[in-house]
Amino acid sequence: MKIFNHYFFRRLITVYILFSISSTLQSQGVDTLKLNTEKHKIKEYTLREIYVTSNRYFSKPLYKISEKNIKAIISAMGEADPIKYIQTLPGVSTGIEGTSAIYVRGGNIGNNLMTLDGVTVYGSSHLFGFTSIFAPGIIDKTDFYVGGFTSDDGNLLSSHIKLISKDGDLKTTLTTFNVSNFLVSGTLSAPIIRDKVSILVSARISPVTWEYNALKGFLAKYFNLPDRLTASVYDFFAKLKYDINTQNTLAISFFNSHDKYDYYMADKSDDMMAWNNLIVSGVWNFFPNTNWNIKTNISYNNFSSEQYQEKRISTTIAEPTEIQIGSSIKEITFSSLAKYNFNKKVKIQFGAELKSSEFNPSTYKSISKILDYQNNTYENNKSNNLLANINAQLEYEEQNKFSLRLAGRLNYFHGENFNILNPEIRFFGNYFITQSLGINATVDFLTQFYHTLEGVPTGWSVDMIVPSDEQSPPEKASQFYLGTFANIGKMTKLSLGGFYKTMKNLVYYPDAANFFGSTTVGWKDGISVGTGESYGLEFLAEKNGERFSTRVAYTLSKTDRKFPGENNGKSIPFKFDRRHILNISSSYILKKNKKTEYGLNTAFVLTSGHYESLKAGTYYGFMPGFDNENSDDDKYIGEKDFFTHRNNYLMPRYIRWDIGYYLNITGAKVNHTLNIGIYNVLNRHNAYSLYWDSDNKTWKQLSILPIMPTVSYNIRF
Amino acid sequence: MQGKITILFIAVVFIVSSCIEEINLNTKDSQVITVNCILTNSSQQVLKLCYSKKNSDVNFVPVTKADVRLYCAKNYDTTLVGTFYYSGDSKWLLNYTPQSGTDYILNVKVENYVLISAKTSMPRGFSVETKSYPPNLSSSEYINAKGCKVITDYDCTLWIYGKNKGNIIPSTTNKIVSLISTNHNNLDNFNLSTFTLNNYNGEIKNNGLSYYSELTFYLHNYYLRLEHPQGYTNSYGYRLFSDNSPGPDGNSWGPLFIIAGTFTDYAEIEFMNVSPEYDRYIKTSYNLWKAKKDESDFSSLFDSQMAFSNIENGIGIFGASFNYTLENFNLVQY
């Protein structure tokens, strides 16, 4: 079941990028003039969170990502998002370039947790992993945790990408329209009752199908295109916030994202892939007094993915069968978290969470067009699970001297014929040696109860998520970090540290290529459970000057995996074990005055290649019943690929250089922003994979993203 | 100006579209010994021994000189059963009938290579009884029916496939049946095709008996893999036809399961009770073959895999299979 021809896919991306033009229209309410926050925004540091107290710096194991950080990223798809920025931080390795795949300190993609207002997001990307499902305009804060997790963070092994949505404006009506190559969006923020009730609504829809139809005639002269391609892509977010009184606020939010790609190849098949997120959440914040905050949340989360095929293999088949393969997760979650500040030094928090889930990975059903009914839906993979925890945390801080945080969780997981009670402990500590130099450490013992069967490493939403059971128990990690942080003058910050991490019960699904067929129904028989180890050094330096700013992030690390029955019991390299990862980004303001500002952005990436499995040859194979070696069916039977072991070949290093130019013009009534960029200026064909072309007896290299221009035009009035 | 823009557009499209290219690569190709041997309940055992091919090689080269020995392991003792002899075309033969329930060890010594070895266990035997039913001209559901009963006194993993001999005698073909179905309850769905018995408009020859029309029988690609429980009177369930007339041992036939597929008029059905290694080999081989066949343009994006192998210091499979051939699966006569 071919999902798409990858030649066609590359050309599709090319066309979108060539026509990447983004314009943003904003109108402001007539009663008040909202301050242009861009002008007045304090420069935000991209190092770990900095609290300035008496010229001392307090470093925590998290990155606070600002809108400015995100906008400075030159993205292949024309629209940057938090993930693209996270991919440039220390300890983070990437999968297929341009996509949302991140591997943090040796963990898998599925070991990262993404939440929106505390609700887990399972399908976090549009367009097969190339762009985020969240409109930038709805996100208020993005925090990226890599260690020293708080007590309310759970069911993860590597990182937590914590997204907090904006509230609607209580005083002013703000409307934004945005038109780009891939998405058309509008956002409305307005008071319903001034100073009491506000609403924030955002909707995005993709014009991909119309663009394709408009260009199809021209492209058909040069490329082999499907007979029909439609894409239905949208996301919608709405949030109602009610400030009941000074002690109580209530917020209700609704989020829906949808991706559906349908293409038809004449006389062969009609194929479709789709995935869908639906999150409904209610949050009550209660502030009994200035020391207390109690946050209670109830949410419903429905994530589903689906594949469909109508196949024609013979002219004798008048009405072919439609086959559908679908997976879904439905969750209802109730949580409550209380925070109390005893005084400036001591804080505690404690809470509880109850999550009831229904997993249904890989159902398979056949729909008969002749008889017009559905038959035999295979739901033998359905399971109901309960995940509950109680958690508590204690923080102690001696200002300008040291700070400590100790967090604990007690988890209870109840699955199909499988129960487990499991504690977790996390520790974080800071110590100031001098005013500008300190050391910090984290210790984390983590457990993850859901496994992600990873397909293509793009961070896309067709990876299958399954609960733990006796065959594949919860994944566990022990992570240790020790580092130092310093500031030189007022503008330069440094951090250097080392980590060590062990993982067990990691799940590997070797039949990912069969995700799009009936074989996936029997996924349980195919998974392999193993262990992993990762260690390395992380370095981050940042300088923020009046005109010139730069950031250098470097990681030196090694990550292995070990699975029973593989490589005679010896460990193998992790696929995305990139020994060296270097990210340098800089910006320079060429001119800045009241009306005009323009400058240059640049980013340079140099990483070691990832690991691929290259065959060393082929060996004679057979399947029972196949005796005729000349038939077409036997083409792949008589010869089987032979590998010395998985991930046996180190790919060439990855190098990419992006440049960008920006121009801000502040008028009396209208503000303009122009961004022009070139992704991969060197046009280096960074290899993603290599494969043997048996017809031409030669090795071939597959690269994903060559040189790509981007243009963005923003108008605000 | 417009012409220049058009040319620039085409040039840029051409540049950014060049993402597959040939490269020179030294993958340090290596060569291993390939051993493929499935012990069966026949009187002669066949082993295929050859060198693997490097990427640039054309043909498989047979191993013509080797010391290939089969041992029987019982009660912590290992006894030499026999030595294979080379008969040509990569084939090595041993005249021996393995014993059910016995463990076997295969050792292969090839000059300049480390000793190659593997283990397996010979599965237990079974028999298959069939009963023919005359055609019921008043009902289209009965087509020269044959019900099947697989008689075992233990649980086993059965693989079933068909071989088409054509529509005339003598047979002119011997091709594996491409689509096959059954109403056996414990059927592995890993190899479902996109067709069902209800809506496949090609020719399906049913080996008979009624099946309930409100249910759908999926057609599987080439094989049926069953977790077959022991005994006559296992609980197959209501889907199966139950014949209370006396069977070959005097007891009633009991529940029978049907096999249907794209059979020609003359066909045979092969039943195999396989060892765990062979079971895993067939399944992983099928999955690899399927992935390559369907996703040949896309497979380079996924992790590459190998079929299961239990050959130490080599590659291939050493397994065992107790086979039963239901010959003359002939829908013309009854």
Contacts between the chains, C-beta under 8 A, distances in Angstrom:
chain1	res1	chain2	res2	distance
A	1	B	294	5.7
A	1	B	295	7.9
A	2	B	294	6.6
A	2	B	295	6.5
A	2	B	297	6.6
A	2	B	298	6.6
A	3	B	298	6.9
A	4	B	298	7.8
A	5	B	297	5.7
A	6	B	297	5.9
A	6	B	298	5.8
A	6	B	301	7.3
A	7	B	20	7.8
A	7	B	297	7.6
A	10	B	17	6.3
A	10	B	19	5.4
A	11	B	13	7.8
A	11	B	17	5.8
A	14	B	13	6.3
A	14	B	16	4.7
A	14	B	17	5.8
A	15	B	13	7.8
A	17	B	16	7.5
A	18	B	9	7.2
A	18	B	12	6.5
A	18	B	13	7.1
A	18	B	16	7.8
A	96	B	301	7.8
A	222	B	10	7.7
A	222	B	13	7.2
A	309	B	194	6.7
A	311	B	194	4.7
A	314	B	202	6.4
A	316	B	201	5.4
A	316	B	202	5.4
A	317	B	200	7.4
A	317	B	201	5.2
A	317	B	202	7.1
A	318	B	201	6.0
A	319	B	199	6.8
A	319	B	201	8.0
A	320	B	194	7.3
A	320	B	199	8.0
A	321	B	194	5.3
A	321	B	195	5.6
A	321	B	196	6.2
A	321	B	199	5.3
A	321	B	200	7.9
A	323	B	194	4.9
A	364	B	189	6.9
A	364	B	192	6.7
A	366	B	194	7.7
A	366	B	196	5.5
A	366	B	216	6.1
A	366	B	218	6.7
A	368	B	196	7.0
A	368	B	198	5.9
A	368	B	199	4.7
A	368	B	216	7.6
A	369	B	199	7.4
A	370	B	198	7.6
A	370	B	199	5.3
A	371	B	198	6.3
A	371	B	199	7.0
A	375	B	196	7.2
A	375	B	198	7.5
A	375	B	215	7.2
A	375	B	216	3.7
A	376	B	215	7.0
A	376	B	216	4.6
A	376	B	218	7.2
A	378	B	189	6.6
A	455	B	302	7.1
A	456	B	301	5.0
A	456	B	302	6.4
A	510	B	303	6.7
A	510	B	305	4.9
A	511	B	287	5.3
A	511	B	291	7.3
A	511	B	305	7.4
A	512	B	302	5.1
A	512	B	303	6.4
A	513	B	291	3.7
A	513	B	295	5.5
A	513	B	298	7.8
A	513	B	299	5.7
A	513	B	302	4.1
A	513	B	303	8.0
A	513	B	305	7.8
A	514	B	287	5.6
A	514	B	290	6.2
A	514	B	291	5.2
A	516	B	294	7.5
A	516	B	295	7.3
A	517	B	290	6.5
A	517	B	294	6.4
A	518	B	189	6.4
A	518	B	190	6.9
A	518	B	191	6.8
A	518	B	192	3.5
A	518	B	193	7.6
A	519	B	190	5.2
A	519	B	191	7.1
A	519	B	287	5.5
A	519	B	290	6.4
A	521	B	189	5.0
A	521	B	190	6.8
A	521	B	192	7.0
A	522	B	188	6.4
A	522	B	189	6.3
A	522	B	190	4.1
A	525	B	190	7.3
A	525	B	283	7.6
A	526	B	287	7.6
A	575	B	303	7.1
A	612	B	304	7.8
A	613	B	303	6.3
A	613	B	304	4.2
A	613	B	305	8.0
A	614	B	25	7.9
A	614	B	27	5.0
A	614	B	304	7.8
A	615	B	27	7.8
A	615	B	55	7.0
A	615	B	304	6.7
A	616	B	27	6.3
A	616	B	28	7.3
A	616	B	29	5.0
A	616	B	30	4.8
A	616	B	52	7.9
A	616	B	54	7.3
A	616	B	55	7.6
A	617	B	29	5.4
A	617	B	30	7.0
A	617	B	31	6.6
A	617	B	52	4.9
A	617	B	53	5.1
A	617	B	54	4.6
A	617	B	55	5.7
A	617	B	57	7.2
A	618	B	52	6.5
A	618	B	53	5.0
A	618	B	55	7.7
A	619	B	32	7.0
A	619	B	34	4.3
A	619	B	52	4.0
A	619	B	53	7.2
A	619	B	60	7.9
A	619	B	315	5.0
A	619	B	316	6.7
A	620	B	34	5.2
A	620	B	36	6.6
A	620	B	48	6.6
A	620	B	50	5.6
A	620	B	52	7.7
A	620	B	60	5.1
A	620	B	90	7.5
A	620	B	316	7.7
A	621	B	36	7.5
A	621	B	285	6.3
A	621	B	307	6.3
A	621	B	316	7.9
A	622	B	36	6.3
A	622	B	285	7.9
A	623	B	222	7.9
A	623	B	282	6.5
A	623	B	285	5.3
A	623	B	286	6.6
A	623	B	289	7.0
A	624	B	159	7.0
A	624	B	161	6.6
A	624	B	223	8.0
A	624	B	270	7.4
A	624	B	272	6.9
A	624	B	282	6.5
A	624	B	321	7.9
A	625	B	161	4.6
A	625	B	163	6.5
A	625	B	176	3.9
A	625	B	222	6.6
A	625	B	223	7.8
A	625	B	270	6.9
A	626	B	176	5.9
A	627	B	174	6.5
A	628	B	174	7.8
A	628	B	175	6.7
A	631	B	175	7.8
A	633	B	178	8.0
A	633	B	293	7.8
A	635	B	293	7.8
A	636	B	288	7.3
A	636	B	289	4.8
A	636	B	292	4.4
A	636	B	293	6.1
A	637	B	285	7.3
A	637	B	289	5.7
A	639	B	53	7.5
A	640	B	285	7.2
A	640	B	288	7.0
A	640	B	306	6.9
A	640	B	307	5.3
A	641	B	288	7.9
A	641	B	304	6.4
A	641	B	306	6.5
A	642	B	32	6.7
A	642	B	52	5.3
A	642	B	306	6.8
A	642	B	315	5.9
A	643	B	304	6.4
A	643	B	306	5.7
A	644	B	30	6.4
A	646	B	303	7.0
A	646	B	304	7.7
A	646	B	305	8.0
A	649	B	27	6.7
A	683	B	15	7.0
A	685	B	18	7.5
A	685	B	19	6.7
A	685	B	21	6.6
A	687	B	23	7.9
A	688	B	301	7.6
A	689	B	300	4.7
A	689	B	301	6.5
A	690	B	23	7.2
A	690	B	25	6.7
A	690	B	300	7.8
A	691	B	299	7.6
A	691	B	300	4.2
A	692	B	55	5.6
A	693	B	22	7.8
A	696	B	22	7.7
A	697	B	55	7.6
A	697	B	56	6.3
A	698	B	22	5.1
A	699	B	22	7.1
A	699	B	23	5.5
A	699	B	24	7.5
A	699	B	25	4.3
A	699	B	27	7.5
A	699	B	55	7.9
A	700	B	20	5.8
A	700	B	21	6.7
A	700	B	22	5.6
A	700	B	23	6.9
A	701	B	20	7.2
A	701	B	21	5.5
A	701	B	22	7.7
A	701	B	23	4.8
A	702	B	19	6.7
A	702	B	20	5.9
A	702	B	300	5.4
A	702	B	301	7.6
A	703	B	19	4.5
A	703	B	20	7.7
A	703	B	21	7.6
A	704	B	19	6.7
A	706	B	15	7.0
A	706	B	16	5.0
A	706	B	18	6.8
A	706	B	19	6.2
A	707	B	15	6.8
A	707	B	16	6.2
A	708	B	16	6.3
A	709	B	12	7.9
